[in-house]
Amino acid sequence: KEDYFSELEIVIEELVAYVSYHFKNEEQLMLESDYPNIKAHKKQHSIMTAHVYGYMLRFKSNRESQRNIAIDINDFIKLWLFDHIASEDMNLAKYLK
């Protein structure tokens, strides 16, 4: 159980770092290219960032099962990949071309 706990903590920490890095760079690109949908796109980033930080807070509070948090993270990643990247980020890519 301890190994699973440590691994989950690493996953959450890396997710927090990656989301911060990815969104910062993407938003800079949107600013530099004068992307017309920047406001709505940044709002989605804010919502997703809040979710990621929420996972860290939930994990550190020790008030719920780590399994529940892992399931929620898995669902978040699916949402990010299939909804946000496949839709919003593809719209940005088309605009930049």
Wavefront OBJ file of the C-alpha trace (Angstrom):
o trace
v 0.000 0.000 0.000
v 2.852 2.380 0.806
v 4.319 1.999 -2.698
v 0.974 2.815 -4.284
v 0.660 5.867 -2.042
v 4.128 7.121 -3.017
v 3.520 6.502 -6.708
v 0.221 8.348 -6.625
v 1.891 11.314 -4.952
v 4.533 11.406 -7.693
v 1.867 11.223 -10.406
v -0.055 14.109 -8.864
v 3.069 16.240 -8.437
v 4.097 15.615 -12.044
v 0.577 16.372 -13.266
v 0.567 19.686 -11.379
v 3.961 20.617 -12.835
v 3.049 19.590 -16.364
v -0.317 21.362 -16.381
v 1.307 24.557 -15.164
v 4.072 24.314 -17.767
v 1.791 23.314 -20.648
v -0.888 25.925 -20.029
v 1.631 28.727 -19.480
v 3.345 27.972 -22.791
v 0.099 27.509 -24.664
v -1.329 30.773 -23.328
v 1.850 32.613 -24.308
v 1.486 31.217 -27.821
v -2.137 32.376 -27.926
v -1.131 35.875 -26.819
v 1.671 36.127 -29.361
v -0.588 34.990 -32.195
v -3.560 37.152 -31.130
v -5.775 34.063 -30.894
v -9.412 35.230 -30.975
v -10.728 32.548 -28.592
v -8.098 33.139 -25.918
v -10.506 34.165 -23.162
v -12.628 31.005 -23.349
v -9.573 28.807 -23.792
v -7.839 30.318 -20.758
v -11.031 29.817 -18.736
v -10.900 26.103 -19.521
v -7.266 26.055 -18.452
v -8.205 27.695 -15.149
v -10.898 25.120 -14.495
v -8.583 22.222 -15.298
v -5.794 23.708 -13.177
v -8.199 23.992 -10.237
v -9.071 20.312 -10.640
v -5.416 19.299 -10.626
v -4.631 21.334 -7.519
v -7.773 19.878 -5.960
v -6.395 16.370 -6.439
v -3.248 17.387 -4.582
v -5.276 18.865 -1.723
v -7.478 15.782 -1.536
v -4.426 13.540 -1.527
v -2.657 15.485 1.205
v -5.778 15.652 3.398
v -5.891 11.845 3.737
v -9.664 12.023 4.152
v -10.590 9.781 1.267
v -9.280 6.688 -0.411
v -6.344 7.089 -2.719
v -8.206 4.819 -5.136
v -10.983 7.416 -5.520
v -8.458 10.130 -6.258
v -6.642 7.919 -8.783
v -9.942 7.208 -10.557
v -10.737 10.930 -10.703
v -7.285 11.704 -12.109
v -7.754 9.036 -14.748
v -11.108 10.569 -15.707
v -9.531 14.037 -15.823
v -6.770 12.876 -18.148
v -9.317 11.258 -20.465
v -11.350 14.481 -20.478
v -8.247 16.550 -21.159
v -7.085 14.291 -23.967
v -10.386 13.669 -25.663
v -12.261 16.893 -25.097
v -9.804 19.701 -24.595
v -6.908 18.617 -26.803
v -9.037 17.062 -29.538
v -11.276 20.124 -29.719
v -9.860 23.334 -28.262
v -6.183 22.698 -28.902
v -6.931 21.514 -32.445
v -8.811 24.771 -33.068
v -5.748 26.670 -31.878
v -3.492 24.568 -34.137
v -5.728 25.303 -37.148
v -5.647 29.015 -36.338
v -1.858 29.009 -36.077
v -1.500 27.360 -39.490
l 1 2 3 4 5 6 7 8 9 10 11 12 13 14 15 16 17 18 19 20 21 22 23 24 25 26 27 28 29 30 31 32 33 34 35 36 37 38 39 40 41 42 43 44 45 46 47 48 49 50 51 52 53 54 55 56 57 58 59 60 61 62 63 64 65 66 67 68 69 70 71 72 73 74 75 76 77 78 79 80 81 82 83 84 85 86 87 88 89 90 91 92 93 94 95 96 97
